[in-house]
Amino acid sequence: MTETPDLDPEDRKIVTLARSARARNGVPEGAAVRDETGRTYVAGTVALDSLRLSALRTAVAMAVASGAKSLEAAAVVTEAEVASEEDRAAVRDLGGPGTPVLVAGPDGTVRATVSAG
């Protein structure tokens, strides 16, 4: 993974986990979110005939299903330059508008950090 200067170790961890999920599952995106207790939830893109979810929305759903009350941060590893509005909305619903969303390329380099709001 290419190092991203000045990235908090906990944020680096969720980027690494997101990158690993993408590679391990051979999916277009990997994502990870960190909840208010420091637990992480990792997911890849879901592409079934009956269900389609981005990796980030899947990770948020996993956090909610596990009882998370809020999010501290989110990361997505993708070819896209930005996190979609739908992805940011899912993070915002659980974490609030100020929750940072780190957008990294497939090599793990963070290209942007945006707020969920």
Secondary structure by P-SEA (a helix, b strand, c coil): ccccccccaaaaaaaaaaaaaaaaacccccccccccccbbbbbcccccccccccaaaaaaaaaaaaccccccbbbbbcccccccaaaaaaaaacccccbbbbbbccccccccccccc
